[in-house]
Amino acid sequence: MPRDLKRNDQIADLYTIGQGIDAPAGSRARVYTAKDLQQNRQVAFKVLRSEHLDAPEEKLRVQYEAFSREADLLTIFQDDKRVMDLYEMGYIWEKPGGNGSFYQAENLNLDVKAFQEMQNDAVLLKWRPYLILKQYPQKYSLHHLVVHNPRQARLPMIEAIDLSLQLTDLVVQIHEMDIIYWDAKPAHAYWDGQDLIVIDWNLSFPLTEENVRRLRGTKDSLKKKDLVILGRQFIYPAFTGLDFQGGQSSSAGTLSEQTVAEKFGYDYQGEVALYGCEHFDAPIREFLARVVQSDQYESAVQLREDLERCAAQLGWSFKGKPADPRAVSSLAYKRAALKHLREAHQAISKAIDEVDKAHDTFPGEDTRYLLEQVERMFNASFLP
């Protein structure tokens, strides 16, 4: 009976499996930390979920094709710093007599063609596809930073705009290449305050004639739907720290029993009322009201231009979109303030380490009091 990997499983002489790091776990694959024994580095090991091996062959092929597409796309974007790094790919299968803890592997390095050519045999043999990816610090996952942060925090507005500008630039690029991302959400983005990295491309599609037919649309309609997913599932949470719900505009002010997200998904064509951004500056509030609507933008270029107009009102400078000098100065002050706040937060974290050492060495009331005060300062200085 196939099963998912567990800690300390051995993949040939290549990898030792660590803990699962895919929170929330995906329906198609599991992702684990792993020790790359050849390169002596920590990596992310992404592998097909074991239960799919029991699926009918036709459905199983769909899962394998997703790994093939992702490997192909990641190699195409291997020089783009906004896209996660792919190191290797291949297939694994349980080693006979290995007690379910030892696996053999066919490691194909970055040879996508060989990976795709081996797919048919792998399906028949039920060898599981895997990808070896760069492991990014979980503390920078947008999912952990905002949506499921116990402090119910949101990104500073400056960073939400910076992140969204980088994201829309990427989407403009891939749409021009007739590729849709199709799975935008906070769990698939990492943000360190300066640079965006987009992960998990196994639901992404090059818009070939066959894929357009399978997705039951046209190139233009599928790209427009990609923008709705982007607005509702990524940009809106990045700004608000909330999952998109939305209600029909006739119910503005109160959430209906079934929200747009629950009842209509991406097929609802009417206006959407928003919650959680009523106090935002007008340019942000108005942009968010547009970005979650269906059929608001004809192209990713239009979305980017709308975001740039919004940002220009708040101090960002773009060619052909002059900003108010006062807004430009205010933006510079706020960037400096955020820099100081993050440095202070890191300094307080180091102070906690020192007080912990003091407590371990010679505990007492003064040490307890100092730790209590420093921890209060640490929590109060937190920014996603």
C-alpha positions in Angstrom: 0.0 0.0 0.0 1.6 3.3 -1.0 2.1 5.9 1.6 3.5 9.4 2.0 7.1 10.0 3.0 8.1 10.4 6.6 11.0 11.8 8.5 14.3 10.0 7.9 13.2 8.2 4.8 16.2 7.7 2.5 16.0 8.4 -1.2 18.8 6.3 -2.7 22.1 8.0 -1.8 20.7 11.3 -2.8 18.4 12.7 0.0 17.3 12.2 3.6 13.7 13.4 4.2 12.9 15.8 6.9 9.6 17.3 8.1 6.6 18.3 6.0 6.6 22.1 5.2 3.5 22.4 3.0 1.1 24.2 5.3 -1.6 24.1 4.0 -0.9 20.8 2.3 -1.6 20.6 -1.4 -4.0 18.2 -3.0 -1.6 17.0 -5.6 1.8 16.9 -3.9 3.6 16.9 -0.5 6.6 19.1 0.2 9.3 18.2 2.8 12.6 19.5 3.9 15.4 17.2 2.8 19.2 17.0 3.1 20.8 16.9 -0.3 23.6 14.4 0.4 25.5 15.1 -2.8 25.6 18.9 -2.4 25.4 19.0 1.4 22.5 21.5 1.5 19.0 21.8 2.7 16.4 21.6 -0.1 12.6 21.3 -0.5 11.5 17.8 -1.8 8.2 18.0 -3.7 6.7 14.6 -4.5 3.3 13.2 -5.8 0.9 12.4 -3.0 0.8 8.6 -2.5 -3.0 8.3 -2.7 -3.0 9.3 -6.4 -1.2 6.0 -7.2 -4.5 4.2 -6.6 -6.4 6.4 -9.1 -7.4 5.2 -12.5 -4.6 5.5 -15.1 -6.3 8.4 -16.9 -6.6 10.5 -13.7 -3.1 9.5 -12.7 -1.6 10.8 -15.9 -3.2 14.2 -15.1 -1.2 14.3 -11.9 2.1 13.4 -13.7 1.5 15.9 -16.4 1.2 18.7 -13.7 4.8 17.8 -12.5 6.0 17.8 -16.1 4.4 21.3 -16.8 5.9 22.7 -13.6 9.4 21.4 -14.3 9.1 22.9 -17.8 8.0 26.3 -16.6 10.5 26.5 -13.8 13.3 25.8 -16.3 11.9 28.5 -18.6 12.0 31.0 -15.7 15.2 29.8 -14.1 16.9 33.2 -14.5 13.9 35.1 -13.1 14.5 36.0 -9.4 10.7 36.2 -8.8 10.3 32.5 -9.6 11.4 29.7 -7.3 14.6 27.8 -8.1 14.5 24.3 -9.4 17.6 22.1 -8.8 16.7 18.6 -10.0 13.8 16.3 -11.0 13.2 12.6 -11.2 11.2 9.6 -10.1 11.2 7.5 -6.9 9.9 4.0 -6.0 10.1 1.9 -2.9 13.1 -0.3 -2.6 12.2 -4.0 -2.3 12.8 -5.1 1.2 13.3 -1.5 2.4 10.5 -1.7 5.0 8.9 1.4 3.4 11.7 3.7 4.5 14.1 3.3 1.6 13.5 4.4 -2.0 15.3 4.0 -5.2 15.5 7.0 -7.6 16.0 8.0 -11.2 17.6 11.4 -10.9 17.5 13.4 -14.1 19.1 16.6 -12.9 17.5 19.4 -15.0 16.8 17.3 -18.1 13.2 18.2 -18.7 13.0 16.3 -22.0 14.2 13.1 -20.3 11.7 13.7 -17.4 8.9 14.0 -19.9 10.0 11.0 -22.0 10.1 8.8 -18.9 6.6 9.8 -17.8 4.7 7.1 -19.6 6.8 4.3 -18.1 6.7 5.9 -14.7 2.9 6.0 -14.7 2.8 2.3 -15.6 5.4 1.4 -13.0 3.9 3.9 -10.5 7.1 5.6 -9.9 6.4 8.9 -8.2 7.6 12.2 -9.8 9.6 14.6 -7.6 11.1 18.0 -7.9 14.0 19.3 -5.9 13.5 23.0 -5.1 15.2 25.8 -3.2 14.0 25.8 0.4 12.8 29.3 1.5 12.4 30.4 5.1 8.8 29.7 6.3 8.8 33.0 8.2 8.6 34.8 4.8 5.6 32.8 3.5 2.8 35.3 2.8 0.4 32.7 4.2 2.2 32.8 7.5 2.8 36.5 7.5 -0.8 37.7 7.1 -3.6 35.2 6.4 -2.9 32.8 9.3 -1.0 35.1 11.5 -2.3 34.9 15.1 -1.7 38.6 15.5 -4.2 39.2 12.7 -1.7 41.5 11.0 -1.5 42.8 7.5 1.5 43.9 5.4 2.4 47.6 5.7 0.6 49.3 2.9 4.0 50.3 1.3 5.0 46.6 1.1 1.6 45.5 -0.2 2.0 47.9 -3.1 5.6 46.9 -3.7 4.7 43.2 -3.7 1.7 43.7 -6.0 3.8 45.7 -8.4 6.3 42.9 -8.7 3.6 40.3 -9.0 1.7 42.2 -11.8 5.0 42.7 -13.7 5.5 38.9 -13.6 1.9 38.2 -14.7 2.2 40.7 -17.6 5.3 38.8 -18.7 3.8 35.3 -18.5 0.6 36.4 -20.2 2.6 37.8 -23.0 4.1 34.3 -23.3 0.6 32.7 -23.3 1.0 31.2 -19.9 -1.5 31.5 -17.0 -0.4 31.1 -13.4 -3.9 30.0 -12.3 -3.2 29.3 -8.6 -2.4 32.7 -7.0 -2.7 32.7 -3.2 -0.7 33.7 -0.2 0.6 30.2 0.4 2.4 30.4 -3.0 4.4 33.5 -2.3 7.4 34.5 -0.2 8.1 38.1 0.8 11.0 39.3 2.8 10.0 43.0 2.7 11.8 43.7 -0.6 11.6 40.8 -3.0 8.7 38.5 -4.1 9.2 34.8 -4.9 6.3 32.8 -6.5 6.3 29.1 -5.9 4.1 26.1 -6.9 3.5 26.2 -10.6 1.8 22.8 -11.0 -1.6 24.3 -11.8 -0.1 26.7 -14.3 -0.7 26.2 -18.0 0.9 27.2 -21.3 -2.1 28.1 -23.4 -1.5 25.6 -26.2 -4.5 24.7 -28.4 -5.0 21.5 -26.4 -4.9 23.2 -23.0 -7.3 25.9 -24.1 -9.7 23.3 -25.2 -9.3 21.3 -21.9 -9.9 24.5 -19.9 -13.0 25.3 -21.9 -12.2 28.9 -22.8 -10.2 31.1 -25.1 -6.8 32.5 -24.5 -8.2 35.9 -23.7 -11.0 34.6 -21.4 -8.6 32.3 -19.5 -6.1 35.2 -19.0 -9.0 37.4 -17.7 -10.0 34.7 -15.2 -6.4 34.4 -14.1 -6.6 38.1 -13.2 -9.7 37.6 -11.2 -8.0 34.8 -9.2 -5.0 37.1 -8.8 -7.1 39.9 -7.5 -9.3 38.0 -5.1 -6.9 35.3 -3.8 -3.6 37.2 -3.7 -3.7 41.0 -4.0 -6.8 41.4 -1.7 -5.3 39.3 1.1 -1.9 41.0 0.8 -3.5 44.4 1.4 -6.1 43.4 4.0 -4.7 40.3 5.8 -8.1 38.7 5.2 -9.3 35.9 2.9 -11.5 37.2 0.2 -15.2 36.7 0.9 -17.1 39.5 -0.7 -20.8 39.9 -0.9 -23.1 41.0 -3.7 -23.1 44.8 -3.7 -26.8 45.0 -2.7 -25.8 43.6 0.7 -23.0 46.1 1.3 -22.3 46.6 4.9 -23.2 43.1 6.1 -22.0 39.7 5.0 -24.7 37.6 3.3 -25.3 34.1 4.5 -23.5 32.8 1.4 -20.7 35.1 0.2 -19.6 35.4 -3.4 -16.5 33.3 -2.7 -18.7 30.5 -1.4 -21.7 30.6 -3.7 -20.4 31.8 -7.0 -16.6 31.3 -7.1 -15.1 33.0 -10.1 -18.3 32.8 -12.2 -20.1 35.7 -10.5 -20.3 38.6 -12.9 -22.0 41.2 -10.7 -20.5 43.8 -8.5 -18.7 42.7 -5.3 -18.9 44.5 -2.0 -15.7 44.4 0.1 -15.1 44.2 3.9 -12.1 45.0 5.9 -10.7 47.9 3.9 -13.2 50.7 4.7 -10.5 52.7 6.5 -7.9 52.5 3.8 -6.8 55.6 1.9 -9.2 56.3 -1.0 -6.8 55.3 -3.9 -6.2 51.9 -2.2 -9.8 51.3 -1.3 -10.9 52.1 -4.9 -8.2 49.9 -6.4 -9.2 46.9 -4.3 -12.9 47.4 -5.2 -11.9 47.1 -8.8 -9.3 44.3 -8.6 -11.8 41.8 -7.2 -14.5 42.3 -9.8 -15.0 40.0 -12.8 -14.2 41.3 -16.2 -12.7 44.5 -14.8 -9.5 44.3 -16.8 -9.1 43.2 -20.4 -5.4 42.4 -19.8 -2.6 42.1 -17.3 -1.2 45.3 -18.7 -4.4 47.2 -17.8 -4.2 45.8 -14.2 -0.6 46.9 -13.9 -1.5 50.4 -15.2 -4.4 50.7 -12.7 -2.1 49.7 -9.8 0.6 52.2 -11.0 -2.0 55.0 -11.0 -3.0 54.1 -7.5 0.6 53.9 -6.3 1.5 57.2 -8.0 -1.1 59.0 -5.9 0.7 57.7 -2.8 4.2 58.7 -3.8 5.5 56.1 -6.3 7.1 57.4 -9.4 6.4 55.9 -12.9 7.1 57.2 -16.3 4.2 59.3 -17.5 2.5 59.2 -14.0 4.0 62.1 -12.0 3.6 62.0 -8.2 2.9 64.8 -5.8 6.3 65.8 -4.3 4.8 65.8 -0.8 3.6 62.2 -1.3 7.1 61.2 -2.6 8.7 62.7 0.5 6.1 61.0 2.8 6.8 57.7 1.1 10.6 58.1 1.7 9.9 58.8 5.4 7.7 55.8 5.8 10.2 53.5 4.1 12.9 54.8 6.6 10.5 54.2 9.5 9.8 50.6 8.4 13.5 50.0 8.1 14.1 51.3 11.7 11.2 49.2 13.0 12.5 46.0 11.5 16.0 46.6 12.8 14.5 47.3 16.2 12.5 44.1 16.1 15.6 42.1 15.3 17.6 43.9 18.1 14.8 43.0 20.6 14.9 39.4 19.4 18.6 39.3 20.3 17.9 40.9 23.7 15.5 38.0 24.4 18.3 35.5 23.7 20.6 37.3 26.1 17.9 37.4 28.9 17.2 33.7 28.3 20.9 33.0 28.9 20.8 35.1 32.1 17.8 33.1 33.3 19.5 29.8 32.6 22.7 31.0 34.4 21.1 32.6 37.5 17.3 32.9 37.6 15.6 35.5 39.7 12.8 38.0 40.0 14.7 40.7 38.1 15.5 38.3 35.2 11.8 37.3 35.0 10.7 40.9 35.0 13.2 41.9 32.3 12.2 38.9 30.1 8.5 39.9 30.5 9.2 43.5 29.4 11.4 42.5 26.5 8.9 40.0 25.2 6.1 42.6 25.4 8.3 45.0 23.4 9.0 42.2 20.9 5.3 41.5 20.3 4.5 45.1 20.1 7.2 45.8 17.5 6.1 43.0 15.1 5.5 43.8 11.5 4.7 41.1 8.9 
